[in-house]
């Protein structure tokens, strides 16, 4: 499938996608609590998102923000760099007893037209893929999400994540990554956001081969996320993915996780997170743009 012209709104001059994610919710609250050793109110979660958005969006081609904790706050604070495109998270996370996100569905409480008027050029939907999950429901949800985006001329981004069966038992995360791409990668989404094969723990050849298999399955642009990948491995993972056909990344933890909970957050964002993001951007420009 040829990429829609609207996709250019998320891209760098090289054509690569170097996109920042600050849409983490309860997982981010838990990260802050782990670092500070104290309860984390909603306003602290929001404050982190505003600070990270302000520091990092001058270096990203797009930023993904959630309406629950971040959207209105980053807009009110004028924290998004004018050259950085806005992506709104359109998913509602369903928590489980042992998981921050047991499932995800389209957030029906959102006014998508209002998000577009506020500057959103794209929407993102998380899709939890489990081997014992309901395939027909996943497919129908993605197709409905893509249709809603197209009616509003918004770029559609889906993010399938491979998770263990709810019934328990053996689980092959890598097989799930590929199965999700096979099931959902040709349903018309403008961007397919995937986990890195082996979560970057395999050698370069293994990761690259996994990425090539994803490229064969996804009918359109695709990018990698950083969850589960060691921060110092993620630049290599982005390079390997782009060499295999990816267009870049949409990631947060590999950029800013090390400064979460810092008492000198603004300083550490500039000192640590900005260089980490700049390195990833260089990888995309050098690999996709060559």
N, C-alpha and C positions, 0 to 999 in steps of 0.2 A: 504494500500500500504506500503510495506517495504521501509524504508528510504534508499536512495542511499548511497553507501560508501563515495561519495564525501562530503556528509553532515558532516562527521566527521571533515572536515577541518574548520568548523565554530564552533565546539563544545569545551567545556572545558573537562578536564579529567573525570569529573563526567558524561559526556554525555549531560549536559545541554547546552543551547544556551544563552549566556550572551552578547548580541550584542548592540553596541552603534550606534546611528544615528546622523550624522551631515550633513544630506542631505537637511535640510530645506533651503528654498530659500527666496522668498519675505516675507514669514512669519517671518523669522529670521531678515531680514532687518527692518521690522516693530517693532519687539521686541527691537532691539538695539535703534531705533529712539525713542521709547517710554521711554526708560531709560535715554537716553542722551539728548533728546530734540533738536536734531540737525539732519540735513540730513545725510544719511549714504551712502557713495560711495561704489562701488563694493569691493574695496580693504579692507574696514573695515569688510565686511561680510566674505571675504576670510581669513583675519587675525584671526577672531574668530575661524573659522573652523580649521586652522592650530594649534592654541594654544590649543583648546579643544582636538584635535586629539593627540597632543604630550603628554598632561597631562593624558589623560584617557585611551588610548589604552594599556598601560601596565596592565590594570585591566580588559579589555574586551576580549572576545573570537573572536570578529569580529567587524569591523567598516564599516558603510555605508556612502559613500561619493558621492556627486553629481559632474559630470563633469563640470557643468556650473560655479560654484564658487570655488570648493574645490579640485577636483581630482589632477590636475597637480601641484597645490600649495603644497598639503600635501606630494606628492611624491618628489617634488624638495627640500622640507625642511627636508626630511627624518624623518617625524613626526610620522610615524606609527611604533609602537613597532614590532619587528620581529616576535613575537609570536602571533600577532593579524592578523586574516585573513581580506582580503579586499573585500568589496562588492561595486559594482558600481551601482548607480541609472541609470536605462535605460529608465526613463520616461521623457516626455516633458509635463510641466504643462501649461494648457490653462487657462488664468485668466478670471474672470468675473467682472462685475461692482461692485459687493459687496463681492466677494470671491477671495482670492488669487489663488485658484485652482477650477475653474468651472468644468474642465474635465482634464483627463490625457490620453496620448497616448504613444505608443512606440516612442522613440526618434530616428528617422530614420537618423539623422545626425551623430550618433555615429558609430565608427568602433569597433565592439564588439571583433573582433580578436585582435586589438591593445590593448584594455583594458585587455584582458586575458594575452597578452605578458607582460603588465606592472604589472601584479600580481593579477588581479581580479580573485577570485575563485567563485564568485556568482554575479548575477544581480538581481535588484529589480524593480518591476513595480507597481506603484500605479494604482488602479482601482476605479474610482468614481462610487459608486452604488447609483442609484436613482430609486424610484418606477416607475417613468415615463420615465426612460431611455431605451435605446435600448439593450435588453437582448442579442440578437443575436450578436450584435457588441461587447459587453463585452466578451462573450464566445469566439468568434473568435479571439479577441485580446489576451486573456490569452492563448489560445491554440497555437497561433503563437509564443508568447513570450516563452512559455515552449519549443517548438520545436527548436527555435533558441538557447536556452541555452543548450539543450541536444546535438545539433550538435557540440558544442564547449566544452562539458564536464564541463559546468558551472552550479552551483547550481541555481535553479530558485526560487525566492521569490516573491510572489504576495501580495499586500497590499490593499484589498478592504476596502473602508471607506463608511459608510452609511451617505447619505446626503439627504436633503429635496428635494421634487419634484420641478423641475424648474417652473412648472405651479402653484406652491403655494398650499395652503390648509393644511389640517391636516397631521401630520408626526409623526411616531413612530420610533425613532432612533434605539431602541433595536430590533424592528421587522425587520428593515433594516439590522442590523448586522447579524441576523440569516438568512434572505433571501439571503444575499450575500454569506454566507457560504454554503447554500443549492445549490445555482446556480454555484458557482465557486470553491468550496472546494474539488471537486473530478475530476478536470481537469488535474491532473498530476504535479502540482507545487510541488517542494521539500519542501518548507516552505510556510505556510499560515500565514500571519501577520494580526491580527485582533484587532479591538477596544475592550476594556474591556466592558462587559455587564454593563449597567446602568452607564458607565463611572466611575465605582467605587462608585457611590452615594448610591446604594442599600446596604442592610445588607449583611453579609458574606454568608448567605444561598442563597440569591437571586443571588449574583454574582457567587457563585460556581455552582448553578443550570444552569445559563446562559452559563457558561463555559462548563459544561457537555453537553449541547445541541450543542455547537460548536464542541466539540470533536466527537460527534456522526455524524456530518455532514462533517467533514474534513477528507479526506482520505490521511493522511500523517502527518508530523510534523507541529505543529503550535505554534506561539508565540504571545504575546500581545504587543501592543504599548501603549505609555503613554499619548498621546494627549487627552485632555479633562478630565484627571484624576488628582486630587490634588496630588502634589508631596509626601505629607506625607501618602497618601492612597495607592500609587502605590506599595510599597513593599508587602502590604497585598494582593493587586490585583494579583500580580505575584504569590504569594504563593497559593492563591485560584485557579488560573488558572492551575498551575502545579499539584496541587492535583487532578484537574479534567482531566488531561491528556496532558496539554501543555508542551512544551520542554523548555520554558524560555521566554525571552523578546528580542525585538529589539526596543530601545527607546532612546530618546534624551532629551526632555523637562524635564522629571522627574529628570534627572541627572544634567543638566547644566543651565536650564532656570533662576534660581535665581541669576546667576552671569553674565548674558548677560548685556553688557554695563558697567561693572565695570571698574573703572579707574585702578584697581589693578587686572586685569584679571588673570594673571598667578598665583598670590598668592591665589586668591579666588577659582580658579579651584582646586588647591591642598587642600585648607582648607575646601571647601564646596562640590564641585562636586565629587572629588575622594572618600570621605567617602560615599556619596550617592550611587555611582556606586558599591563600595565594598559591601555595604549592600545588594543591589539587587543580586550581584553575590553569596553572602552567601545564600540567599533565594533559588536561583536556585540549588546550589550544595546540600543544605540540603533537598530539596524537590524532585528534579528530580533524584539526585544521591543516594537516600537512598534505 
